[in-house]
Amino acid sequence: KGTLDYTIIGDNVKIDDCCHIAHNVVIEENSLIIACSQIGGSSHIQKDCWLGQNCTIKNGITVGSNTLIGSGTVLIQSADSGMVIVGNPGRIIKKR
């Protein structure tokens, strides 16, 4: 149990090595969390997301379903569904 609520990892979520998932995080089903990713506390990763290696998700961020977060991206604001986001800070380059 996290500080305020449970940390929940949904069905069919694949988590690679050296990933950090903080307190109160919700990761919905069919998402992929690739090596060295960091997810800050109270974040919500919706269905069918792909988080590239070494990406960072700031505390309290919501990542919409079917979103791709590129390698090394630093996401500092919530993202809508179906986005492709890359860079530091993360920028939307395409809507899928």
Sequence and secondary structure as in RCSB ss.txt:
>XXXX:A:sequence
KGTLDYTIIGDNVKIDDCCHIAHNVVIEENSLIIACSQIGGSSHIQKDCWLGQNCTIKNGITVGSNTLIGSGTVL
IQSADSGMVIVGNPGRIIKKR
>XXXX:A:secstr
  SSS  EE TT EE TT EE TT EE TT EE TT EE TT EE TT EE TT EE TT EE TT EE TT EE
 S B TTEEEETTTTEEEEE 
